[in-house]
């Protein structure tokens, strides 16, 4: 049974200030059962990247009101076997983390500077989780994502590197480490035609014994037990709303659920078990762009993938499944609109008609589109009729002459479109970037006692995962903020801007 646990009134108000219990845990209270102390054979670590509290809430509301069923997230939250905790997300350099620092906290047990991967700004290397578990527990390892496979969150479990943006080098480090299964996007970091050094990493992986796949059919043909590299797009895997509504993408690009299911099929016979990260990456990217259809359809794809992983694990009884997010982003939410707020429900339901993400809409509209061109594209792909004033507002913004051009939070290409569509969807956003929110941490299966309820620092997850396998390992001591500041200037000279606009790639 999931219970509140022992909190003082002050602690309860502190938790309430963060908006946690009601936001993430429908129909249950914060805290959890003590969980299972049984040691798992396998761990599946599911991450909806950049998922603020409003995202699973709105998805569930959309599914309930349009499709008459709850989200799996809600059903998981109501499962008495689930242990639920809340984690911090701050990095060494800021109260607001980026994905590389957040994943590295899980992946090394240390808080680091945003923009780096398992390394301190003085160059001290931190040994990543997958390397430790490969060497000490003999586990097989896998990474599945809808971003480039070399992106920050998967990299944080597997490599140490001074810059998250050097993805071509991160791809090489995956090969050196020998990650057993790699599924995601990022052909430009493997193809000799697109890599700056002309190296054919596909050939190198094949020589190392990997089956290489570039579409759904070739992925499905990989034999059970094989090592595998699957790369399904030049950059990030397409947004789910685009994948579902473009026949070519639907035919050739696997869903997150399909990639995850294939990964566990390939890893399930590992003699000593496996650890697999499954990332719904484009939730974060859509949040940066304030894209309602982009974010909710990708959260839906993540929800489906998590359900498949939990079902698989529950049938076996030897696999721990973790479901979490690394940080919030843009804090979207359904806002009250109209008399008695009737318009809010109708606005959310309109998302069922959406057939394109913002990037696809803007591509279809063309460079510096007219107001009428925008009206045509939005009507065709979203089923929404923009008023002439709304369309003109967006057109001016896209031409660089919009009313928002001097507001930092609303300089993005899609900012004006998001604001105008707020009149129709009644979804609001706090900005275009990550937030400092605490985030939920769900665990189900053997080993849940290691995550037993309450609040914890995200970097304690590393030790908790190692202890599941009886492994003792400590990375170099945590760098202090004062030490970090002494080294940061030199790091910036060497690397430049640490956190680029990765969601636009």
C-alpha positions as CSV (number, residue, x, y, z in Angstrom):
1,X,0.0,0.0,0.0
2,X,1.3,3.5,-0.9
3,X,1.2,5.8,2.1
4,X,2.2,9.3,3.0
5,X,5.1,8.4,5.2
6,X,6.3,10.5,8.2
7,X,6.6,14.1,7.2
8,X,6.4,17.1,9.5
9,X,3.9,19.9,8.7
10,X,6.8,22.0,7.5
11,X,8.1,19.3,5.2
12,X,4.6,18.7,3.8
13,X,4.3,22.4,3.0
14,X,7.7,22.4,1.4
15,X,6.7,19.5,-0.8
16,X,3.5,21.3,-1.6
17,X,5.3,24.4,-2.7
18,X,7.0,22.4,-5.4
19,X,3.6,21.2,-6.6
20,X,4.6,17.6,-6.6
21,X,1.9,15.4,-5.1
22,X,-1.1,16.6,-7.1
23,X,0.9,17.0,-10.3
24,X,2.5,13.6,-10.6
25,X,0.7,11.2,-8.5
26,X,-3.1,11.1,-9.3
27,X,-5.3,9.5,-6.7
28,X,-2.4,8.7,-4.4
29,X,-0.2,10.4,-1.8
30,X,3.5,11.1,-1.9
31,X,5.6,8.4,-0.4
32,X,5.4,4.6,-0.9
33,X,5.7,1.1,0.3
34,X,9.1,-0.1,1.4
35,X,9.4,-1.9,-1.8
36,X,11.1,-5.2,-2.8
37,X,14.5,-6.1,-1.4
38,X,15.0,-8.9,-4.0
39,X,17.9,-8.2,-6.3
40,X,17.0,-7.7,-9.9
41,X,18.6,-9.5,-12.8
42,X,17.9,-6.6,-15.3
43,X,17.2,-2.9,-15.0
44,X,15.1,-0.9,-17.6
45,X,15.6,2.9,-16.9
46,X,12.9,4.9,-18.8
47,X,13.3,8.7,-19.1
48,X,10.8,11.1,-20.5
49,X,13.3,13.9,-21.1
50,X,12.2,17.4,-20.1
51,X,8.8,16.2,-18.8
52,X,7.2,18.9,-16.6
53,X,4.3,18.0,-14.4
54,X,1.6,19.2,-16.8
55,X,2.7,16.9,-19.6
56,X,1.6,13.5,-18.2
57,X,-1.5,15.3,-16.8
58,X,-2.5,16.7,-20.1
59,X,-1.8,13.4,-21.9
60,X,-4.0,11.5,-19.5
61,X,-6.8,14.1,-19.9
62,X,-6.6,13.9,-23.7
63,X,-6.7,10.1,-23.6
64,X,-9.6,10.1,-21.1
65,X,-11.8,12.7,-22.9
66,X,-11.1,11.6,-26.5
67,X,-10.3,7.9,-26.3
68,X,-12.1,6.9,-23.1
69,X,-9.0,5.4,-21.4
70,X,-6.4,6.5,-18.9
71,X,-2.7,6.8,-19.6
72,X,-0.4,4.1,-18.4
73,X,1.3,6.7,-16.3
74,X,-1.9,7.1,-14.2
75,X,-2.3,3.3,-14.0
76,X,1.3,2.9,-12.9
77,X,0.9,5.7,-10.2
78,X,-2.1,3.8,-8.8
79,X,-0.3,0.4,-8.6
80,X,0.4,-0.6,-5.0
81,X,3.6,-2.3,-6.0
82,X,5.2,0.9,-7.3
83,X,7.7,2.8,-5.1
84,X,7.5,6.5,-5.7
85,X,10.1,9.1,-4.9
86,X,11.0,12.7,-5.8
87,X,14.5,13.8,-6.8
88,X,16.4,17.0,-7.1
89,X,17.6,18.1,-10.5
90,X,20.2,20.9,-9.9
91,X,23.6,20.6,-11.5
92,X,27.0,21.8,-10.2
93,X,26.7,25.0,-12.3
94,X,23.1,26.0,-11.8
95,X,19.8,25.3,-10.1
96,X,18.6,24.6,-13.6
97,X,20.2,21.5,-15.2
98,X,20.7,20.4,-18.7
99,X,20.3,16.8,-19.8
100,X,24.0,16.0,-19.9
101,X,24.5,17.1,-16.3
102,X,21.3,15.4,-15.2
103,X,22.1,12.1,-16.9
104,X,25.7,12.3,-15.6
105,X,24.4,12.7,-12.0
106,X,22.6,9.3,-12.5
107,X,25.6,8.0,-14.5
108,X,28.5,8.9,-12.2
109,X,27.1,9.9,-8.8
110,X,28.5,13.4,-9.2
111,X,27.0,16.8,-9.9
112,X,28.8,18.3,-12.9
113,X,28.7,21.5,-15.1
114,X,25.9,21.8,-17.7
115,X,27.2,20.8,-21.1
116,X,29.7,18.2,-20.1
117,X,29.3,14.4,-19.8
118,X,30.8,12.6,-16.7
119,X,33.7,15.0,-16.3
120,X,34.6,17.9,-14.0
121,X,35.7,21.2,-15.6
122,X,39.3,20.6,-14.5
123,X,39.3,17.6,-16.8
124,X,38.9,14.9,-14.1
125,X,37.2,11.9,-15.7
126,X,34.3,10.2,-14.0
127,X,33.8,6.6,-14.8
128,X,30.3,6.1,-16.2
129,X,27.7,3.7,-14.9
130,X,27.8,1.3,-17.9
131,X,31.5,0.9,-17.7
132,X,31.3,0.0,-14.0
133,X,28.5,-2.4,-14.5
134,X,30.1,-4.0,-17.5
135,X,33.4,-4.6,-15.7
136,X,32.2,-5.3,-12.1
137,X,28.8,-7.0,-12.7
138,X,29.3,-8.3,-16.3
139,X,26.1,-6.8,-17.4
140,X,25.1,-6.2,-21.0
141,X,24.1,-2.6,-21.8
142,X,21.7,-0.8,-24.2
143,X,20.6,2.7,-25.1
144,X,17.3,3.5,-26.9
145,X,16.3,7.0,-27.7
146,X,14.3,9.2,-30.1
147,X,17.1,11.7,-30.1
148,X,20.4,11.1,-31.8
149,X,21.8,8.0,-30.1
150,X,24.9,10.2,-29.2
151,X,22.7,12.8,-27.4
152,X,23.2,13.9,-23.8
153,X,20.9,11.6,-21.9
154,X,22.1,8.3,-23.4
155,X,25.7,9.5,-23.3
156,X,25.4,10.2,-19.6
157,X,25.2,6.5,-18.8
158,X,28.0,5.4,-21.1
159,X,30.8,7.8,-21.7
160,X,33.0,10.5,-20.2
161,X,33.5,13.5,-22.5
162,X,34.2,17.3,-22.1
163,X,31.4,18.4,-24.4
164,X,28.0,16.9,-25.1
165,X,28.0,18.6,-28.5
166,X,30.9,16.5,-29.8
167,X,28.6,13.7,-30.8
168,X,30.9,12.3,-33.5
169,X,33.5,11.5,-30.8
170,X,30.8,10.2,-28.5
171,X,29.8,7.7,-31.2
172,X,33.4,6.5,-31.3
173,X,33.4,6.0,-27.5
174,X,30.3,3.8,-27.7
175,X,32.2,1.5,-30.0
176,X,35.2,1.5,-27.6
177,X,33.0,0.7,-24.6
178,X,31.1,-1.9,-26.6
179,X,27.5,-0.9,-25.7
180,X,25.6,-3.9,-26.8
181,X,22.4,-2.3,-28.3
182,X,22.2,1.2,-29.7
183,X,18.9,2.4,-31.3
184,X,18.1,6.0,-32.2
185,X,18.9,8.8,-34.7
186,X,22.1,10.4,-35.8
187,X,23.3,9.0,-39.1
188,X,25.4,12.2,-39.5
189,X,27.7,11.0,-36.7
190,X,28.2,7.5,-38.3
191,X,28.1,8.0,-42.0
192,X,31.5,8.7,-43.8
193,X,29.6,11.0,-46.1
194,X,28.5,13.2,-43.2
195,X,31.3,12.9,-40.7
196,X,34.0,15.6,-41.0
197,X,36.8,13.0,-40.7
198,X,35.2,10.7,-43.4
199,X,35.3,7.8,-41.0
200,X,32.8,5.0,-41.7
201,X,31.6,4.1,-38.2
202,X,29.0,1.8,-39.6
203,X,31.7,-0.3,-41.1
204,X,33.7,-0.2,-37.8
205,X,30.7,-1.3,-35.8
206,X,30.0,-4.1,-38.3
207,X,33.7,-5.3,-38.0
208,X,33.2,-5.3,-34.2
209,X,30.3,-7.8,-34.6
210,X,27.3,-5.5,-34.6
211,X,24.3,-6.0,-36.8
212,X,23.6,-2.6,-38.4
213,X,20.0,-1.4,-39.2
214,X,18.8,1.7,-40.8
215,X,15.0,1.1,-40.9
216,X,12.3,-0.8,-39.1
217,X,12.4,-3.9,-41.3
218,X,16.2,-4.3,-40.9
219,X,15.9,-3.7,-37.2
220,X,13.3,-6.4,-36.9
221,X,15.5,-8.8,-38.8
222,X,18.3,-8.7,-36.3
223,X,18.7,-12.1,-34.6
224,X,18.1,-12.5,-30.9
225,X,21.3,-12.2,-28.9
226,X,23.1,-10.1,-31.5
227,X,24.9,-6.8,-30.7
228,X,23.1,-4.1,-32.7
229,X,23.4,-0.5,-34.0
230,X,20.2,1.0,-35.4
231,X,20.2,4.5,-36.7
232,X,16.9,5.6,-38.2
233,X,17.3,9.3,-39.2
234,X,20.0,11.8,-40.1
235,X,19.5,13.7,-36.9
236,X,16.8,13.1,-34.2
237,X,14.1,10.6,-34.8
238,X,11.0,12.4,-36.2
239,X,8.4,13.7,-33.8
240,X,5.7,11.1,-33.2
241,X,2.9,13.3,-34.6
242,X,4.9,13.5,-37.9
243,X,5.8,9.8,-37.9
244,X,2.2,8.8,-37.6
245,X,1.0,11.2,-40.3
246,X,3.7,10.6,-43.0
247,X,3.4,7.2,-44.6
248,X,7.1,7.0,-45.5
249,X,8.1,7.7,-41.9
250,X,5.5,5.3,-40.5
251,X,6.8,2.6,-42.8
252,X,10.5,3.0,-42.2
253,X,11.0,4.5,-38.7
254,X,10.2,2.3,-35.7
255,X,8.4,3.8,-32.7
256,X,10.0,4.1,-29.3
257,X,8.0,1.1,-28.2
258,X,9.2,-1.0,-31.1
259,X,12.9,0.0,-30.5
260,X,12.6,-0.8,-26.8
261,X,10.9,-4.1,-27.4
262,X,13.6,-5.1,-29.9
263,X,16.3,-4.1,-27.5
264,X,15.0,-6.3,-24.7
265,X,14.6,-9.1,-27.2
266,X,18.3,-8.8,-28.1
267,X,19.5,-8.4,-24.4
268,X,17.3,-10.9,-22.6
269,X,19.6,-13.8,-22.8
270,X,22.6,-12.0,-21.3
271,X,24.2,-14.5,-18.8
272,X,24.4,-11.9,-16.0
273,X,21.5,-9.6,-16.9
274,X,21.4,-6.2,-18.6
275,X,20.7,-2.6,-18.0
276,X,18.8,-0.6,-20.7
277,X,18.0,3.1,-20.9
278,X,14.9,4.0,-22.9
279,X,14.5,7.8,-23.6
280,X,11.6,9.7,-24.9
281,X,13.8,12.5,-26.0
282,X,11.6,14.6,-28.1
283,X,9.3,15.5,-25.2
284,X,12.1,17.9,-24.3
285,X,12.5,19.2,-27.8
286,X,8.8,19.9,-28.2
287,X,8.9,21.7,-24.8
288,X,11.7,24.0,-26.0
289,X,9.5,24.9,-29.0
290,X,6.3,25.2,-27.0
291,X,4.7,22.7,-29.4
292,X,1.5,21.1,-27.9
293,X,1.1,18.4,-30.5
294,X,4.8,17.6,-30.5
295,X,5.0,17.2,-26.8
296,X,1.8,15.2,-26.2
297,X,2.2,12.8,-29.0
298,X,5.8,12.1,-28.0
299,X,4.7,11.6,-24.4
300,X,2.0,9.2,-25.7
301,X,4.8,7.3,-27.5
302,X,6.8,7.2,-24.3
303,X,3.7,6.0,-22.3
304,X,3.2,3.1,-24.8
305,X,6.9,2.2,-24.5
306,X,6.8,2.2,-20.7
307,X,3.7,0.0,-20.7
308,X,5.5,-2.5,-22.9
309,X,8.5,-2.5,-20.7
310,X,6.5,-3.0,-17.5
311,X,4.4,-5.7,-19.1
312,X,7.6,-7.6,-20.2
313,X,9.2,-7.2,-16.8
314,X,6.1,-8.2,-14.8
315,X,5.8,-11.5,-16.8
316,X,9.5,-12.3,-16.0
317,X,9.6,-11.2,-12.4
318,X,13.3,-10.5,-12.4
319,X,13.5,-7.0,-13.9
320,X,13.3,-3.6,-12.2
321,X,11.7,-0.8,-14.3
322,X,12.4,2.8,-13.4
323,X,10.3,5.6,-14.9
324,X,11.4,9.2,-14.4
325,X,12.4,12.5,-16.1
326,X,15.7,14.4,-15.8
327,X,14.2,17.9,-15.5
328,X,11.2,20.0,-16.3
329,X,11.0,22.1,-19.4
330,X,8.8,25.2,-20.2
331,X,6.2,24.0,-17.6
332,X,3.2,23.7,-20.0
333,X,-0.3,23.4,-18.6
334,X,-3.9,23.5,-19.6
335,X,-5.3,26.9,-18.5
336,X,-8.8,27.8,-17.5
337,X,-10.7,29.5,-20.4
338,X,-14.3,30.5,-21.2
339,X,-17.4,30.5,-19.0
340,X,-17.0,27.9,-16.2
341,X,-13.8,27.0,-18.0
342,X,-15.7,24.9,-20.6
343,X,-13.4,26.0,-23.3
344,X,-10.4,24.4,-21.7
345,X,-11.6,20.8,-22.2
346,X,-12.6,21.6,-25.8
347,X,-9.3,23.2,-26.5
348,X,-7.3,20.2,-25.3
349,X,-9.5,17.8,-27.3
350,X,-8.6,19.7,-30.5
351,X,-5.1,18.2,-30.3
352,X,-6.6,14.9,-31.4
353,X,-6.9,16.5,-34.9
354,X,-3.2,17.6,-35.1
355,X,-1.2,16.0,-37.9
356,X,2.2,17.9,-37.7
357,X,4.8,19.3,-35.3
358,X,5.8,22.9,-35.3
359,X,9.0,22.3,-37.4
360,X,6.9,20.5,-40.0
361,X,4.3,23.3,-40.0
362,X,7.0,26.0,-40.5
363,X,8.7,24.0,-43.2
364,X,5.4,23.6,-45.1
365,X,4.7,27.3,-44.7
366,X,8.1,28.3,-46.2
367,X,10.5,31.1,-45.3
368,X,8.7,34.3,-44.2
369,X,5.2,33.1,-45.1
370,X,2.3,35.4,-45.5
371,X,-0.6,35.5,-43.1
372,X,-2.8,33.6,-45.6
373,X,-0.2,30.9,-46.2
374,X,0.0,30.3,-42.4
375,X,-3.8,30.1,-42.2
376,X,-3.8,27.5,-44.9
377,X,-1.1,25.3,-43.4
378,X,-2.5,25.5,-39.8
379,X,-6.0,24.7,-41.0
380,X,-4.8,21.7,-43.0
381,X,-2.4,20.2,-40.5
382,X,-3.9,21.2,-37.2
383,X,-7.6,21.7,-38.0
384,X,-7.6,25.2,-36.6
385,X,-8.8,28.4,-38.3
386,X,-6.5,31.2,-37.3
387,X,-8.0,34.7,-37.4
388,X,-6.4,37.1,-39.8
389,X,-4.9,39.1,-36.8
390,X,-3.5,35.9,-35.3
391,X,-1.9,34.8,-38.6
392,X,-0.5,38.3,-39.2
393,X,1.1,38.3,-35.7
394,X,2.9,35.0,-36.4
395,X,3.9,36.1,-39.9
396,X,5.5,39.3,-38.5
397,X,7.4,37.3,-35.9
398,X,8.7,34.8,-38.5
399,X,9.9,37.7,-40.7
400,X,11.9,39.1,-37.7
401,X,9.7,42.1,-37.2
402,X,7.4,40.7,-34.5
403,X,6.3,42.4,-31.3
404,X,8.2,39.8,-29.3
405,X,11.6,40.3,-30.8
406,X,13.0,42.0,-27.7
407,X,11.7,39.5,-25.2
408,X,14.4,36.8,-24.6
409,X,11.9,34.1,-23.8
410,X,9.9,34.6,-27.0
411,X,12.6,35.0,-29.7
412,X,12.3,31.4,-30.9
413,X,10.9,30.7,-34.4
414,X,7.8,29.1,-33.0
415,X,7.1,31.3,-30.0
416,X,4.5,33.5,-31.7
417,X,2.8,30.5,-33.1
418,X,2.6,28.9,-29.7
419,X,1.1,32.0,-28.2
420,X,-1.5,32.3,-30.9
421,X,-2.4,28.6,-30.6
422,X,-2.9,29.2,-26.9
423,X,-6.1,31.0,-27.9
424,X,-7.3,27.7,-29.3
425,X,-5.7,24.9,-27.2
426,X,-5.7,27.0,-24.0
427,X,-2.2,25.6,-23.2
428,X,0.2,28.0,-21.6
429,X,4.0,27.9,-21.3
430,X,6.5,29.5,-18.9
431,X,9.2,30.0,-21.6
432,X,11.5,28.0,-24.0
433,X,13.9,26.4,-21.6
434,X,14.5,23.9,-18.7
435,X,13.1,24.5,-15.2
436,X,14.5,23.7,-11.8
437,X,11.5,21.5,-10.8
438,X,11.9,18.4,-8.6
439,X,10.9,15.4,-10.7
440,X,9.2,12.0,-10.0
441,X,10.9,8.7,-9.7
442,X,8.8,5.6,-10.1
443,X,10.2,2.1,-9.6
444,X,8.4,-1.3,-9.9
445,X,9.8,-4.8,-9.6
446,X,12.6,-6.4,-7.6
447,X,15.0,-3.9,-6.1
448,X,12.5,-1.1,-5.5
449,X,13.5,-0.9,-1.8
450,X,16.7,0.9,-3.0
451,X,14.5,3.8,-4.1
452,X,12.1,3.7,-1.2
453,X,10.0,6.8,-1.4
454,X,10.6,10.3,-0.2
455,X,13.0,13.0,-1.6
456,X,16.6,12.4,-2.7
457,X,19.4,13.9,-4.7
458,X,19.5,12.7,-8.3
459,X,23.2,11.8,-8.0
460,X,22.4,9.2,-5.4
461,X,20.8,7.0,-8.1
462,X,24.3,5.9,-9.2
463,X,25.1,4.2,-5.9
464,X,21.6,2.8,-5.5
465,X,21.9,1.1,-8.9
466,X,25.4,-0.3,-8.2
467,X,24.3,-1.7,-4.8
468,X,21.6,-3.7,-6.6
469,X,24.4,-5.8,-8.0
470,X,26.6,-5.8,-5.0
471,X,29.1,-3.4,-6.6
472,X,31.1,-0.9,-4.6
473,X,32.6,1.9,-6.6
474,X,33.3,5.6,-5.9
475,X,34.2,8.2,-8.5
476,X,36.6,11.0,-7.5
477,X,35.1,13.3,-4.7
478,X,32.4,15.8,-5.6
479,X,33.9,19.1,-6.8
480,X,32.7,22.0,-4.8
481,X,31.0,25.1,-6.4
482,X,34.1,27.2,-5.5
483,X,36.4,24.8,-7.2
484,X,34.1,24.7,-10.2
485,X,34.2,28.5,-10.6
486,X,38.0,28.5,-10.5
487,X,38.1,26.1,-13.5
488,X,35.1,27.4,-15.4
489,X,36.8,30.2,-17.2
490,X,39.4,27.9,-18.7
491,X,36.7,25.4,-19.7
492,X,34.7,28.1,-21.5
493,X,37.8,29.2,-23.4
494,X,38.4,25.6,-24.5
495,X,34.8,24.6,-25.3
496,X,32.9,27.8,-26.0
497,X,29.2,27.8,-25.2
498,X,28.4,24.8,-23.1
499,X,24.7,24.3,-23.9
500,X,23.8,24.8,-27.6
501,X,20.2,24.8,-29.0
502,X,20.4,21.0,-29.5
503,X,16.6,20.6,-30.0
504,X,16.9,22.5,-33.3
505,X,19.3,20.1,-35.0
